[in-house]
Amino acid sequence: MAQSVTLILIMAVAVLAPLLAYVTARWLSVPLVIFEIVLGILIGPDVLGWAHTGEVIDVLSQLGLAMLIFLAGYEIRFDEIRGDTLSRSVWAWLAALALGLGAGLLLAHGGGFDKGVYIGTALTSTALGAILPMLRDSGDLGGRFGTVTMAMGSVGEFGPIIAMALLLSGRAPARSAAVLIAFAVLSAAAVFWAMRPKPPWFAEVIAKTLHSSAQFAVRLVALMLVAMLGLAQAMGLDVLLGAFAAGVITRLVLHGAAPDSSEAVLSKVEAIGFGFLVPLFFVVTGIQFDLEALLAGGRELLLLPLFLLLFLLVRGLPIWLLAPRDLGRRDRGALVLFGATALPLVVAITTLGVEDGQLDAGEAAALVGAGMVSVLIFPLLALRLRGRTAGGGERRAGAESW
């Protein structure tokens, strides 16, 4: 009974959150995920005490996390980010990883290597899904700045997942690398299949069942997701890696085999994800958020502004140094702010860290709290730095140089 009440409350919050985002957008553009987490905190044990998690809610939350990472993988357009831009993005992230692991081990406070890895990888992530709508609304997504931001953000989502698979498997580094290579080979085989021309009937079945109860394409997407999750789990890798790979493969399949139907299929998958599973994950994150530990006035409260600063230094400094030379100083500053915006993967990584017993709830709350602040202020500062607004268009001239 308690689980049913909690699920009803979660879905009520999921409905209320976009309404609040719509109302506040007149004065301030607040990302939807902020409302979902904050409202989850409000109904959770530390405030009103109305909602409590259990086995059923936890399973649905894990499905939401998998769907979130799947959609992140689907967003990445490797055909648009290549050459020097991709190379600089990879090197910037590797430099961030070195800085992040160093900071993580220092902040692990005697917690060991694994704890340092959880903290360090969280510091290297970028909330691509949060900044893409703002870039789209400001008219920057299709330009040079948007391409570079997409590259930096894509690597900032892909890199931490790879790092966790390598560093947190519990195996020796050489064996971890071998297992990861084996997974990459199997994923490459799936990509090869995805890119091969499909028979005409394949696209016809997708089109004909798109608005029927058969929903062939949606069922195929679900199969690819669970198959890659199962493969990753069978090989002892983090399931997030499987979800991410499934998103990349799905994009190749749909755009290659049924380009005319791909957007419609994606809208259906997004409806399942963003309409049910993903908001459930974020609301549950809020319910499990240890607000009491964060506000107790101890180390955890001090960690929040420190983590926020580290997002800028760890992720932002390498981006500033390795950004393409053709970007002006204002654009480079905005790129740093966008790149240092981090929340969804921070939530995912800290959730896994708490489940594995490597992070305590207070430290996880400090990291998630810093991510929430970053999503709230960094993109807005970036748009202001470029002389733009989230609604699109220039605010003033001379935005390309500083």
C-alpha positions as CSV (number, residue, x, y, z in Angstrom):
1,M,0.0,0.0,0.0
2,A,2.8,2.4,0.9
3,Q,4.5,1.7,-2.4
4,S,1.3,2.5,-4.3
5,V,0.9,5.8,-2.5
6,T,4.5,6.7,-3.2
7,L,4.2,5.9,-6.9
8,I,1.1,8.1,-7.1
9,L,3.0,11.0,-5.3
10,I,5.9,10.5,-7.7
11,M,3.7,10.8,-10.8
12,A,1.9,13.8,-9.3
13,V,5.3,15.5,-8.9
14,A,6.2,14.5,-12.5
15,V,3.0,16.3,-13.7
16,L,3.5,19.3,-11.4
17,A,7.2,19.9,-12.3
18,P,6.7,21.0,-16.0
19,L,3.8,23.3,-14.9
20,L,6.2,25.0,-12.5
21,A,8.9,25.2,-15.1
22,Y,6.4,26.7,-17.5
23,V,5.3,29.4,-15.0
24,T,8.8,30.4,-13.8
25,A,10.1,30.5,-17.4
26,R,8.6,34.0,-17.7
27,W,11.2,35.3,-15.2
28,L,13.9,32.6,-15.1
29,S,14.7,29.6,-17.2
30,V,14.9,26.8,-14.6
31,P,15.7,23.3,-15.9
32,L,12.9,20.8,-15.4
33,V,15.2,18.3,-13.5
34,I,15.6,20.9,-10.7
35,F,11.9,20.9,-10.0
36,E,11.7,17.1,-10.1
37,I,14.5,16.7,-7.6
38,V,13.4,19.5,-5.3
39,L,9.8,18.3,-5.2
40,G,11.1,14.8,-4.5
41,I,13.0,16.2,-1.6
42,L,9.9,18.0,-0.4
43,I,7.7,14.8,-0.3
44,G,10.6,12.7,1.0
45,P,11.5,11.6,4.5
46,D,13.5,14.7,5.4
47,V,10.7,17.2,4.8
48,L,7.1,16.1,4.6
49,G,7.7,12.4,5.0
50,W,5.0,11.4,2.6
51,A,7.1,9.2,0.2
52,H,9.4,6.3,1.0
53,T,11.2,4.1,-1.5
54,G,11.0,0.3,-1.7
55,E,11.8,-2.6,-4.0
56,V,9.2,-1.7,-6.7
57,I,10.1,2.0,-6.8
58,D,13.8,1.2,-6.8
59,V,13.4,-1.1,-9.9
60,L,11.5,1.5,-11.7
61,S,14.1,4.1,-10.8
62,Q,16.9,1.9,-12.2
63,L,14.9,1.6,-15.4
64,G,14.6,5.3,-15.5
65,L,18.4,5.7,-15.1
66,A,19.0,3.2,-17.9
67,M,16.6,5.1,-20.2
68,L,18.2,8.4,-19.3
69,I,21.7,7.1,-20.4
70,F,20.1,5.4,-23.5
71,L,18.7,8.7,-24.6
72,A,22.0,10.5,-23.9
73,G,23.7,7.9,-26.2
74,Y,21.0,8.5,-28.9
75,E,21.6,12.3,-28.8
76,I,25.3,12.0,-29.8
77,R,25.9,12.6,-33.5
78,F,29.3,11.2,-34.2
79,D,29.0,12.1,-37.9
80,E,29.0,15.8,-36.9
81,I,31.9,15.8,-34.4
82,R,35.1,14.6,-36.0
83,G,38.6,15.6,-36.8
84,D,40.4,18.3,-34.8
85,T,37.3,19.2,-32.8
86,L,36.7,15.7,-31.6
87,S,40.5,15.2,-30.9
88,R,40.5,18.4,-28.7
89,S,37.4,17.3,-26.9
90,V,38.9,13.9,-26.0
91,W,42.2,15.4,-24.8
92,A,40.3,18.0,-22.8
93,W,38.3,15.2,-21.1
94,L,41.4,13.1,-20.4
95,A,43.0,16.1,-18.8
96,A,39.9,16.6,-16.8
97,L,39.9,12.9,-15.7
98,A,43.5,13.3,-14.4
99,L,42.5,16.4,-12.5
100,G,39.3,14.8,-11.3
101,L,40.9,11.6,-10.0
102,G,43.5,13.7,-8.2
103,A,40.8,15.8,-6.6
104,G,38.7,12.8,-5.9
105,L,41.5,10.9,-4.1
106,L,42.3,14.0,-2.0
107,L,38.6,14.3,-1.0
108,A,38.1,10.6,-0.5
109,H,39.0,11.3,3.1
110,G,40.6,7.8,3.7
111,G,37.8,6.1,1.7
112,G,40.2,4.5,-0.8
113,F,40.7,4.4,-4.5
114,D,37.1,3.5,-5.5
115,K,35.6,6.4,-3.6
116,G,38.1,8.7,-5.3
117,V,37.0,7.3,-8.7
118,Y,33.3,7.9,-8.0
119,I,34.0,11.5,-7.0
120,G,36.6,12.1,-9.8
121,T,34.5,10.8,-12.6
122,A,31.4,12.8,-11.5
123,L,33.6,15.9,-11.7
124,T,34.3,15.2,-15.4
125,S,30.8,14.9,-16.6
126,T,28.7,17.3,-18.7
127,A,24.9,17.6,-18.7
128,L,24.5,17.5,-22.5
129,G,20.8,16.8,-22.2
130,A,20.3,20.0,-20.1
131,I,22.3,22.4,-22.3
132,L,21.1,21.1,-25.7
133,P,17.6,22.7,-25.4
134,M,19.2,26.1,-24.4
135,L,21.5,26.0,-27.4
136,R,18.6,25.1,-29.6
137,D,16.5,27.9,-28.3
138,S,19.3,30.5,-28.6
139,G,20.0,29.5,-32.2
140,D,23.5,28.3,-31.5
141,L,23.1,24.5,-32.0
142,G,23.7,24.5,-35.7
143,G,26.7,26.9,-35.7
144,R,30.4,26.5,-35.0
145,F,30.0,27.2,-31.3
146,G,27.2,24.6,-31.1
147,T,29.3,22.0,-32.9
148,V,32.2,22.4,-30.5
149,T,29.9,22.4,-27.5
150,M,28.2,19.3,-28.8
151,A,31.6,17.6,-29.1
152,M,32.8,18.6,-25.6
153,G,29.5,17.6,-24.1
154,S,29.3,14.3,-25.9
155,V,32.7,13.2,-24.7
156,G,31.7,14.5,-21.2
157,E,28.9,12.0,-21.2
158,F,30.7,9.1,-22.9
159,G,34.0,9.4,-21.1
160,P,32.8,9.0,-17.4
161,I,30.9,5.8,-18.3
162,I,34.1,4.3,-19.9
163,A,36.2,5.4,-17.0
164,M,33.9,3.8,-14.5
165,A,33.9,0.6,-16.5
166,L,37.7,0.5,-16.5
167,L,38.4,1.7,-13.0
168,L,35.5,0.2,-10.9
169,S,35.2,-3.3,-12.3
170,G,37.2,-4.8,-9.4
171,R,39.5,-6.5,-11.9
172,A,43.1,-5.8,-12.7
173,P,43.5,-2.9,-15.2
174,A,44.8,-5.1,-18.0
175,R,41.9,-7.5,-17.6
176,S,39.4,-4.7,-17.3
177,A,40.8,-3.2,-20.6
178,A,40.5,-6.6,-22.2
179,V,36.9,-7.0,-21.2
180,L,36.1,-3.5,-22.3
181,I,37.7,-4.2,-25.7
182,A,35.7,-7.3,-26.0
183,F,32.5,-5.3,-25.3
184,A,33.7,-2.7,-27.8
185,V,34.2,-5.4,-30.4
186,L,30.7,-6.8,-29.8
187,S,29.3,-3.3,-29.9
188,A,31.2,-2.6,-33.1
189,A,29.6,-5.8,-34.6
190,A,26.2,-4.4,-33.6
191,V,27.1,-1.0,-35.2
192,F,28.2,-2.8,-38.4
193,W,24.8,-4.6,-38.5
194,A,23.1,-1.3,-37.8
195,M,24.8,0.4,-40.7
196,R,24.2,-2.3,-43.2
197,P,21.4,-1.7,-45.7
198,K,18.2,-3.3,-44.5
199,P,15.7,-5.0,-46.8
200,P,12.8,-2.8,-48.0
201,W,10.3,-4.7,-45.8
202,F,12.1,-3.5,-42.7
203,A,11.2,0.2,-43.3
204,E,7.8,-0.8,-44.5
205,V,7.0,-2.7,-41.3
206,I,8.2,0.2,-39.2
207,A,6.0,2.7,-41.1
208,K,2.9,0.5,-41.2
209,T,3.0,-0.4,-37.4
210,L,4.0,3.1,-36.3
211,H,0.4,4.0,-35.4
212,S,-0.9,0.5,-34.6
213,S,-0.8,-1.8,-31.6
214,A,2.1,-3.7,-33.1
215,Q,4.7,-0.8,-32.6
216,F,7.4,-2.9,-34.2
217,A,10.1,-0.1,-34.0
218,V,9.4,0.7,-30.3
219,R,9.6,-3.0,-29.4
220,L,12.9,-3.3,-31.4
221,V,14.3,-0.3,-29.5
222,A,13.3,-2.0,-26.2
223,L,15.0,-5.2,-27.3
224,M,18.2,-3.4,-28.2
225,L,18.2,-1.7,-24.9
226,V,17.7,-4.8,-22.7
227,A,20.1,-6.8,-24.9
228,M,22.9,-4.3,-24.4
229,L,22.1,-4.0,-20.7
230,G,22.3,-7.8,-20.5
231,L,25.5,-8.0,-22.4
232,A,27.2,-5.4,-20.2
233,Q,26.0,-7.2,-17.0
234,A,27.1,-10.6,-18.3
235,M,30.6,-9.2,-19.0
236,G,30.8,-7.6,-15.5
237,L,30.6,-4.1,-16.8
238,D,28.4,-1.2,-15.6
239,V,25.0,-1.4,-17.1
240,L,25.3,2.3,-17.9
241,L,27.8,1.4,-20.6
242,G,25.3,-1.0,-22.1
243,A,22.5,1.6,-22.1
244,F,24.8,4.2,-23.7
245,A,25.9,1.8,-26.4
246,A,22.2,0.9,-27.1
247,G,21.4,4.5,-27.7
248,V,24.2,4.9,-30.2
249,I,23.3,1.7,-32.0
250,T,19.6,2.6,-32.1
251,R,20.3,5.9,-33.7
252,L,22.3,4.2,-36.5
253,V,19.6,1.6,-37.1
254,L,16.7,4.0,-37.2
255,H,18.4,6.7,-39.3
256,G,19.9,4.2,-41.7
257,A,17.0,1.8,-42.2
258,A,14.0,4.1,-41.8
259,P,15.0,7.8,-42.0
260,D,11.5,8.9,-42.8
261,S,10.1,7.3,-39.6
262,S,13.1,7.8,-37.2
263,E,11.9,11.0,-35.7
264,A,8.4,9.6,-35.1
265,V,9.9,6.5,-33.4
266,L,12.2,8.6,-31.3
267,S,9.2,10.7,-30.1
268,K,7.5,7.6,-28.9
269,V,10.6,6.3,-27.1
270,E,11.1,9.8,-25.6
271,A,7.4,9.7,-24.5
272,I,8.1,6.5,-22.5
273,G,11.4,7.9,-21.2
274,F,10.7,11.5,-20.4
275,G,7.0,10.9,-19.8
276,F,7.4,8.2,-17.2
277,L,10.8,6.6,-16.4
278,V,13.3,9.5,-16.4
279,P,11.2,11.8,-14.2
280,L,10.5,8.9,-11.9
281,F,14.3,8.4,-11.5
282,F,14.9,12.1,-10.7
283,V,12.0,12.3,-8.3
284,V,13.3,9.2,-6.5
285,T,16.7,10.9,-6.4
286,G,15.1,13.7,-4.5
287,I,13.2,11.4,-2.1
288,Q,16.6,9.7,-1.3
289,F,18.4,13.0,-1.1
290,D,19.9,13.3,2.4
291,L,19.0,16.9,3.1
292,E,19.4,16.4,6.9
293,A,23.1,15.4,6.5
294,L,23.7,18.3,4.0
295,L,22.3,20.9,6.3
296,A,23.8,19.6,9.5
297,G,26.6,22.2,9.1
298,G,29.4,19.8,8.9
299,R,31.8,18.7,6.1
300,E,29.1,17.9,3.6
301,L,27.7,21.5,3.6
302,L,31.2,22.8,3.0
303,L,31.7,20.3,0.2
304,L,28.8,21.7,-1.9
305,P,30.5,25.0,-2.9
306,L,33.8,23.2,-3.2
307,F,32.4,20.7,-5.7
308,L,30.8,23.5,-7.6
309,L,34.2,25.2,-7.9
310,L,35.8,21.9,-8.9
311,F,33.3,21.5,-11.7
312,L,34.7,24.7,-13.1
313,L,38.3,23.9,-12.5
314,V,38.4,20.2,-13.3
315,R,36.1,20.2,-16.4
316,G,36.4,23.9,-17.4
317,L,40.2,24.5,-17.3
318,P,41.1,21.8,-19.9
319,I,38.3,23.0,-22.1
320,W,39.6,26.6,-21.9
321,L,43.1,25.5,-22.8
322,L,42.2,23.1,-25.5
323,A,39.2,24.8,-27.2
324,P,39.6,25.4,-30.9
325,R,41.7,28.5,-31.6
326,D,39.0,30.0,-33.8
327,L,36.7,30.7,-30.9
328,G,36.9,34.1,-29.3
329,R,37.4,34.6,-25.6
330,R,33.7,35.1,-24.9
331,D,32.9,31.9,-26.7
332,R,35.6,30.0,-24.9
333,G,34.3,31.3,-21.5
334,A,30.8,30.2,-22.5
335,L,32.1,26.8,-23.6
336,V,33.7,26.4,-20.1
337,L,30.5,27.2,-18.4
338,F,28.4,24.8,-20.6
339,G,31.1,22.1,-20.2
340,A,31.1,22.5,-16.4
341,T,27.3,22.1,-16.2
342,A,26.8,18.6,-14.7
343,L,23.8,16.9,-13.1
344,P,22.2,13.7,-14.7
345,L,25.5,11.7,-14.7
346,V,26.4,13.1,-11.3
347,V,23.1,11.7,-10.0
348,A,23.8,8.4,-11.8
349,I,27.3,8.1,-10.5
350,T,26.5,9.1,-6.9
351,T,23.5,6.7,-6.9
352,L,25.9,3.8,-7.9
353,G,28.4,5.0,-5.3
354,V,25.9,5.0,-2.5
355,E,24.6,1.5,-3.6
356,D,28.2,0.2,-3.6
357,G,28.9,1.6,-0.2
358,Q,31.7,3.9,-1.4
359,L,29.9,7.2,-0.9
360,D,27.9,8.2,2.1
361,A,24.6,9.9,1.6
362,G,25.9,13.3,2.7
363,E,28.7,13.3,0.2
364,A,26.3,12.2,-2.6
365,A,23.9,15.0,-1.6
366,A,26.7,17.5,-1.7
367,L,27.7,16.4,-5.2
368,V,24.1,16.4,-6.5
369,G,23.5,19.7,-4.8
370,A,26.5,21.2,-6.6
371,G,25.2,19.7,-9.9
372,M,21.8,21.3,-9.3
373,V,23.4,24.7,-8.8
374,S,25.6,24.3,-11.9
375,V,22.6,23.5,-14.1
376,L,20.7,26.4,-12.6
377,I,23.4,29.1,-13.1
378,F,26.2,28.0,-15.5
379,P,24.1,27.9,-18.7
380,L,22.5,31.2,-18.0
381,L,25.9,32.8,-17.4
382,A,27.1,31.2,-20.6
383,L,24.3,32.7,-22.6
384,R,24.7,36.1,-21.1
385,L,28.5,35.9,-21.8
386,R,27.6,35.3,-25.5
387,G,25.1,38.1,-25.5
388,R,22.1,35.7,-26.0
389,T,19.0,34.6,-24.2
390,A,17.4,31.2,-23.9
391,G,14.6,32.5,-26.2
392,G,17.0,33.0,-29.1
393,G,18.8,35.8,-30.7
394,E,21.5,38.3,-29.9
395,R,21.3,40.6,-26.9
396,R,24.1,42.8,-28.1
397,A,26.6,43.1,-30.8
398,G,30.2,42.0,-30.4
399,A,29.5,38.7,-28.7
400,E,32.2,36.8,-30.5
401,S,35.2,38.6,-29.1
402,W,36.3,39.8,-25.7
